[in-house]
Amino acid sequence: MKISVIICTRNRLDDFKKALPSILAQTRLPNELIIVDSSDEKRLEAYLTSAKLPFPVRYFHTQPGLTLQRNHGIRECSSELIFFFDDDVDLGVNYLSHVEKVFESDSKHEIGAVGGKIVENTSPSMRLKLEKFTFYVLRFIFGVVGTRNGKFYPSGMPSHPHRNQQSGFIECLSGCCMAFRREVFEKAKFDETLAHYGLMEDVDISKQTLDAGYKIYYQTSATLVHNESPMNRLKVQQWAEMSVVNYDYLFRKSWARDKWRWLFYYWALIGLFAANFHSLKGLTGTFNGVRKVFSK
């Protein structure tokens, strides 16, 4: 099977340079690397021109927008398998190989997408562990984004696999490490209504994949570290506001037809306030998002 790796990036040349070696170190190299860049300057293009890589590299410069860039990358590749990685990841050496094997062993083509396991490269402090546990409890109670079993809450919010979860079927992909059969995109596409950073675009494409009749598999032997870059990330207030606005849009798009879910929707909105109780900026952003949603 041919593999295309697509990386969408914007103004993160240094992060890309750190991520590229882990792709070059793969035991199974991709058949092509596609870079979709929306940076203000084309420094990455110049870097790629001078780099000697063991596989073809194709560079495209587009307008900013994660979903727009991902759709552009899909149109430009023709491989059977399409891998999306963020520009700040560090892949385990067998990542591509282990995910490819999942697709190869799926003779019925039931699996449309595969996600890998995100691991930490440092041991969190006791304080951080306590904070994570507190927010885990809050998010679990209110059914908002958090760590559970990799499936959707009744609210339509996603959950991510817990640390000790075994390989198996899930419902929610993590945007930094998604692999698809190309045929999935005959029935689904990244929603360009989710503009700019495109927060929760992975939630939407996961739901579209399931609605198209495919399954999503979680492969724990395909590991990576997500070194979340501070560059071009939303500020706390912006993040909190977009979390509400995009969640509302996706709920109405994919879940609102089930009337019983509306109770969980409102409960999840309360949960977003609870999850930001420690941050004035987070609370302000959540309030602004709710105000936007209900002033339509």
C-alpha positions in Angstrom: 0.0 0.0 0.0 1.3 3.5 -0.8 1.5 6.0 2.0 1.3 9.8 1.8 2.2 11.8 4.9 0.6 15.3 5.0 1.8 18.0 7.3 0.0 21.3 7.5 2.0 24.1 9.0 2.2 27.8 9.6 5.2 29.8 10.8 6.8 26.9 12.6 9.9 26.1 10.6 11.9 25.3 13.8 9.3 22.8 15.0 9.1 21.2 11.6 12.9 20.7 11.5 12.6 18.9 14.9 9.7 16.7 13.6 11.2 15.7 10.3 14.0 13.4 11.7 11.4 11.1 13.2 9.8 10.7 9.8 13.2 10.0 8.2 13.8 7.4 10.9 10.7 5.3 10.1 11.3 1.6 9.5 8.7 2.0 6.8 9.3 5.3 4.9 6.3 7.1 3.3 6.0 7.1 -0.5 5.7 10.9 -0.4 5.6 13.8 2.0 3.2 16.6 1.3 3.7 19.9 3.0 0.9 22.4 3.0 2.3 25.7 4.3 0.4 28.9 5.1 3.4 30.7 6.6 3.8 34.4 6.1 7.2 33.7 4.4 8.2 30.7 2.3 11.2 29.8 4.4 10.1 26.2 4.6 10.1 25.8 0.9 13.7 27.0 0.7 14.7 24.6 3.5 13.0 21.6 1.7 14.8 22.6 -1.5 18.1 22.2 0.1 17.3 19.1 2.1 18.1 15.7 0.7 15.3 13.3 1.6 14.9 9.6 0.7 11.3 10.1 -0.6 9.6 12.7 -2.9 8.5 15.9 -1.2 5.8 18.2 -2.6 5.4 21.7 -1.2 2.2 23.8 -1.5 1.6 27.3 -0.1 -2.1 28.2 0.7 -4.2 30.6 2.6 -4.3 30.0 6.4 -6.8 27.5 7.7 -6.1 24.0 9.0 -9.2 22.4 7.5 -8.5 24.2 4.2 -4.9 23.1 4.2 -5.8 19.5 5.0 -8.3 19.3 2.2 -5.7 20.8 -0.2 -3.3 18.0 0.8 -5.9 15.3 0.2 -6.5 16.6 -3.3 -2.8 16.6 -4.1 -2.1 13.0 -3.1 -3.2 9.7 -4.6 -1.9 7.1 -2.1 -4.3 4.5 -0.6 -3.3 5.6 2.9 -3.1 9.2 4.0 -1.4 10.1 7.3 -1.8 13.5 9.0 0.7 14.7 11.5 1.1 18.0 13.3 4.4 19.8 12.7 5.5 19.4 16.3 5.4 15.6 16.7 8.1 13.0 17.4 7.1 9.6 16.0 8.2 6.2 17.3 10.3 4.5 14.6 7.6 1.9 13.8 4.6 4.3 13.7 3.9 4.1 9.9 4.6 0.4 9.8 2.3 -0.5 12.7 -0.6 1.6 11.4 -0.1 0.2 7.9 -0.4 -3.3 9.3 -3.8 -2.5 10.8 -5.1 -1.5 7.4 -3.5 -4.4 5.6 -5.1 -6.9 8.0 -8.5 -5.4 7.6 -9.6 -7.4 4.5 -13.2 -6.2 4.7 -12.1 -2.5 4.6 -14.2 -1.8 7.7 -11.6 0.4 9.3 -11.5 3.8 7.7 -9.1 5.5 10.1 -6.4 4.7 12.7 -5.1 6.7 15.5 -1.8 6.2 17.4 -1.0 6.5 21.1 0.3 9.8 22.4 2.9 9.4 25.1 4.6 11.8 27.4 8.4 12.3 27.2 8.7 13.6 30.8 7.2 12.6 34.1 4.6 15.1 35.4 5.1 16.6 38.8 2.8 15.7 41.7 1.1 19.1 41.4 0.4 18.5 37.7 -0.9 15.0 38.4 -3.3 16.5 41.0 -4.5 19.2 38.6 -5.0 16.6 35.8 -7.0 14.4 38.1 -9.2 17.3 39.2 -9.9 18.3 35.7 -10.5 14.7 34.7 -13.2 14.4 37.4 -14.8 17.7 36.3 -14.7 16.8 32.6 -16.1 13.3 33.3 -19.0 14.7 35.3 -20.0 17.2 32.7 -19.2 15.2 29.7 -16.7 17.5 28.0 -13.4 16.8 26.3 -11.2 14.7 28.4 -9.6 11.3 28.9 -12.0 8.4 29.1 -12.4 5.6 26.5 -11.9 7.3 23.2 -15.6 7.5 22.5 -18.2 10.3 22.3 -20.1 11.5 25.3 -23.9 11.8 25.0 -23.2 15.5 24.7 -21.4 15.0 21.4 -18.1 15.9 23.1 -15.2 13.6 22.4 -13.0 11.7 24.9 -9.5 10.5 24.4 -8.2 7.0 25.3 -6.9 6.6 28.8 -3.3 5.8 29.5 -3.6 2.1 29.9 -6.2 1.5 27.2 -5.6 -1.4 24.9 -5.7 -1.4 21.1 -9.2 -1.6 19.8 -12.1 0.4 18.3 -12.7 4.0 19.4 -14.7 6.8 18.0 -12.6 9.9 18.4 -9.3 10.7 16.6 -6.6 13.1 17.9 -5.8 15.6 15.3 -2.0 15.4 15.7 -1.9 11.8 14.4 -4.7 10.6 12.1 -4.4 8.0 9.3 -7.2 7.3 6.8 -8.0 5.1 3.8 -8.2 7.5 0.9 -11.7 6.2 0.0 -13.0 7.8 3.2 -12.7 11.2 1.6 -15.1 10.2 -1.1 -17.8 10.5 1.6 -16.2 13.0 4.0 -14.1 16.1 4.1 -12.7 18.5 6.6 -15.2 21.2 7.3 -13.8 24.6 6.2 -16.5 26.4 8.2 -14.1 25.7 11.1 -11.8 28.5 10.1 -8.2 29.3 11.0 -7.0 27.1 13.8 -10.0 24.8 13.2 -10.4 23.7 16.8 -12.3 20.3 17.0 -11.8 19.5 13.3 -10.6 16.1 14.4 -13.9 15.6 16.3 -15.9 16.4 13.2 -13.9 14.2 10.8 -14.2 11.4 13.3 -17.9 11.7 13.3 -18.0 11.9 9.5 -15.9 8.8 9.2 -18.3 6.9 11.5 -21.4 8.2 9.7 -19.8 7.1 6.4 -20.0 3.5 7.7 -16.3 3.0 8.7 -14.8 2.1 12.0 -11.9 3.8 13.8 -9.1 1.8 15.4 -6.7 2.8 18.1 -3.2 1.2 17.7 -1.2 1.5 20.9 2.0 0.2 19.4 2.1 3.2 17.1 3.4 5.8 19.5 4.4 9.4 19.3 5.2 12.4 21.5 3.3 15.6 20.8 5.6 18.4 21.7 2.9 21.1 21.6 4.5 24.1 20.1 3.8 27.5 21.7 3.9 29.1 18.3 0.6 30.1 16.6 -1.5 28.7 19.4 -4.6 30.4 20.6 -4.4 32.4 23.8 -6.5 31.1 26.7 -9.4 33.4 26.2 -9.5 32.8 22.5 -9.3 29.0 23.0 -12.1 29.0 25.6 -14.3 31.1 23.3 -13.7 28.9 20.2 -14.3 25.8 22.3 -17.9 27.0 22.9 -18.5 28.3 19.4 -17.1 25.3 17.5 -18.8 22.8 19.9 -22.1 24.5 19.4 -21.7 24.4 15.6 -20.7 20.7 15.6 -23.4 19.7 18.0 -26.1 21.3 15.8 -24.5 19.8 12.7 -24.2 16.2 13.9 -26.2 15.5 17.1 -29.1 18.0 17.5 -31.5 15.7 15.7 -31.6 13.5 18.8 -33.7 15.7 21.0 -32.7 13.9 24.2 -29.1 15.1 23.6 -30.0 18.7 24.2 -30.0 18.2 28.0 -26.4 16.9 27.8 -25.5 19.8 25.5 -26.5 22.4 28.1 -24.9 20.4 30.8 -21.6 20.4 28.8 -21.8 24.2 28.4 -22.0 24.4 32.2 -19.0 22.0 32.3 -16.9 24.4 30.1 -17.4 27.1 32.7 -16.4 24.6 35.5 -13.3 23.5 33.6 -12.1 27.1 33.4 -13.0 28.1 36.9 -9.3 28.5 37.7 -8.7 31.1 35.0 -10.3 34.5 34.6 -9.4 34.6 31.0 -10.8 31.1 30.4 -14.1 32.1 32.1 -14.2 35.3 30.1 -13.7 33.4 26.8 -16.3 30.8 27.7 -18.8 33.6 28.6 -18.0 35.4 25.3 -18.6 32.1 23.4 -21.9 31.4 25.1 -23.0 35.0 24.4 -22.1 34.6 20.7 -24.0 31.3 20.5 -27.2 32.5 22.1 -27.2 35.9 20.3 -27.5 34.3 16.8 
